[in-house]
Amino acid sequence: MIDAGRTAILRAARKAFALQPYAAVTLRGIAADAGVSASLIVKHFGGKEALFDRVADFSDAAELLLKAPDCELGRHAVRTLVDWRRENGSDLLLRVVFAIGPGDERKLLRERFHDQVVEAFAARLTGDDSALRAELIVAHLLGLGAAMAVDKTGPTAGAASSRIADLYGPAIQALVS
């Protein structure tokens, strides 16, 4: 069962930490953006530092994206990304794009993304250039997420996730093999 308050808090926190320096983010601000009380944030996450740690954790996203055999990984990753966005109103990976810029917390977010997502893909790959291929796979997924975030009414927005996977998955799969 999905807790709507928890989901709203995470969505608001991802936005806040991606767009503002850590010191400028407040639990009250996140609560207002999420439409909940600050005490609910404390109940679910314990405080600002723990909430940031949760926002900066990409391990669940990597696990979902990689939950397929190698021969189906490209198609699976695309379907997972598209279906997650549609079911949750957010992207599994895209928040890292907003972490570009100065600040220790943004650097930490980028490092965790690299360690938890890019390295997880690299660990699955065999053969030459596995680190490069992993970065290119993740770049494909970020590009798809960005396209869906930018154009909410275009052909991709209305296409079945299976059709998007049929067309986009082979490019990723070529990097897996």
Secondary structure, 3 states (H helix, E strand, C coil): CCCHHHHHHHHHHHHHHHHCCHHHCCHHHHHHHHCCCHHHHHHHHCCHHHHHHHHCCCHHHHHHHCCCCHHHHHHHHHHHHHHHHHHHCCCCCHHHHHHCCCCHHHHHHHHHHHHHHHHHHHHHCCCCCHHHHHHHHHHHHHHHHHHHHHCCCCHHHHCCHHHHHHHHHHHHHHHHC
